[in-house]
Amino acid sequence: MANYLHQGDLPDGVFGGVASVAVDSETMGLRLGRDPLCVVQLSAGDGDAHLVQLSRADYAAPNLKALLADPAVTKILHFGRFDIAMFHLHLGVLTAPVYCTKIASKLARTYTDKHGLKDLSRELLGVDMSKVQQSSDWGAATLTPEQIAYAASDVLHLHRLRQRLDDMLRREGRAELAEACFRFLPHRALLDVEGWEDMDIFAHA
């Protein structure tokens, strides 16, 4: 188990042949169009994490972009709506196909309103995640060991969470509904990018 930090892009062949990859990002804030994308972290579910510290001057990351848009690789995210929007804004790619553990949790775990990654990991995996570095300076030229460990932790457990949530979704008869939501999620992110982030276009009003 190791964490690897790459500058600018993923090296060639890092995720060659995988069927799914866990993905998360770190930004300077949560406002689309204002806050830059700084770091993208990924894991194949093998205990290793790869962090890409992006070049904000040009966001030239061809290997990363190709992976995010690869139709043969499912990207596992938590609250993927935000990451997908950020990737589209800054990297110019539409991330698909996707699996969102937050959506899966909301459909499967109707007995609670706690669907954060920390809550999910604690209940379903017995893993207590630290969120101390969540609000740190991700635009810094040099990331601290604590930042690297935090970013890695956000992707290291997503494959196992997907397995647990899939079991619950099948048990509750909601697996097909979840899949439909995942297929729509990239389009929901595009609506956010285009200015409809605060509006439910399916609502009556």
N, C-alpha and C positions, 0 to 999 in steps of 0.2 A: 504494500500500500504506500503510495507516494503522491505528492502534489508537484506538478510541473508547471512552471511559469514560462510562457512564450511571449515574445515581443512581436506585435504586429499581426501575426497570423498563426494558425496551426501548422506544424511541420507536415510534409507530405506523408500520407499513409497512416496517420495516427489512428483513425477510426475506420480503416478499410475493412469492408466485409461485415460490419455490425448491422443488426436489424433495428436497433434503437439506441439512442443516446440521450442522457439526461442533460438538460441545458438550463442555465440561469444567467442573469446579468447583474452587473453593478453599475449604477449611474450616479450623477451628481444631484439627483432629486427625482421627483415623480411627476414632473410636468412635461408632457409631450411638446416638442418644439422649443423648449427652453433649456432643459437639462440634458447634457451630453451623455452618450453611452461610453463607458470607460473600460469595462472588463466583461468578458464572456467566459463562463466556466462550463466545462463539460465532463461527463464521465460515461464510460461504457458499462458501468455497473460492476466493474471488476475490482473496485477498491481504490483505483487511481483516479485522480482529477487533473485535468489540463486547463490552465487558466491562460486566456489570451488577453494581454494588456494592449488595447487597440491604439493605433496611431490616429489621433483625433484630427490631424492635419488633412488626411485623405481617406481614412477608413478603408484602405486597400488591404483586404484580407481574403484573397480569392479562395483559399482552401476552406476557411470558415464559412464563407458565403455559399459555396457549393454544397457543403454538408447541410446547412440549414434548409436549403431548397431541394435537397435530394429526395425524390418521391419514394425511394426504396428504404429510407431510414425514418422511423418514427421518433420525433423529438418529444421527450417527456419533460414537462415544465410544471411549475406550481404558480398559479395565476399567470398562465401563459399569455393572456390578453395584453398585458403590459409589455412583456418581453418581445412578443411578436410585433407590436406597434413600434417599439424602439428599433428593432432590427430592420424593419421596413424603412423607417425614417433615416437611419444613419448608414445602414449597409446596403439598402436598396434591394432587398430580397424579401419574398413572402415565405415565411417559415411554415412548412407543411410536409407531410402530415404531422399532426400533433396529438398528444395526450396530456390533459391538464389534471393534476391530482387534486386541485382545489374544486374544480367542477365535479369530478368523480366523488369527492368527499361530500359535497352538498347534495348530491343525488343519493348517495348510499347511507350517509350518517345523519339521517333526519332526526335523530334523538338529541342533537346538540347544535349549537350555533358557533362552535369553535372549529374553524376549518383552516387555521393557519398551519404552516409547515411545522412549527414547533409543537403544536397540539397534536397534529397527525403523527409525527414521529414518536412522541411520547406514548400515545395510546396504542398505536398499531405495531410499533417496533421496539418499544421500551428504550428509545434513544432520547436523551435529554440534550437538546441542541442549545448552544449559546447564541444569543443575538446581540452581544455587546458591541460588535464591530459594524452592525448594520448601517449606522449613520456616520461612519467615518469618511475621510476624504479619499474617495476612489479616483479622483483626478490627480493624485500625487504622482510625481515622477517615479518614485520608488515605493512599492507596496511593502508593508511590514509583514513579518511572519504571522502575526495575529490576523491581519486582513486576508492573507493567503489561506490560512486554515479555515477562517470563517466562510470565505467564498467557496472553498472546496466542500465544506460540510453541506452546503445547500444543494449539491447534486449527488453526493455519495449515496443517499438513501432513496432516491426517487424510483429506481427500478424495483426495489422491494416494496415500496409504498404502492406502486402500480399493481403489483401482484396481489397484495392484500385487498386493495380497493376493488380490483376486478372480481375477486371472490365474493365480496359483499354485493357488488352490482348484479352479478349473476343470481345470487341468492334472492335478491329483492326484485328480480325481473326487470332491471333497468339498464342492462348492458347495451341494448340497442339504442335506447334514448341517449345514453352517454356518448356513444359513437357518433350519433347525429350532432350532438353539441360540439364534439371535437372537430368534426368536419366544418362546422360553421365558424368556429372560433377565429381562424385567420381573417374571415370577412368582418367579424365583429371588431377585430383590431384595426382593420382598414377604416371602418366607420369612425373609430376613435381618432385616427390620423386625420381624417377629413373634417373633423369638428363635431361629431355627434357623440362624444364621449360621455356627456352628461344627460343624454336623452335616450329613453327607451322607445324606439320607433315602432315597437309592437303594441305599445300602450294605447288605450282608447283616446286619452286626452292629448 
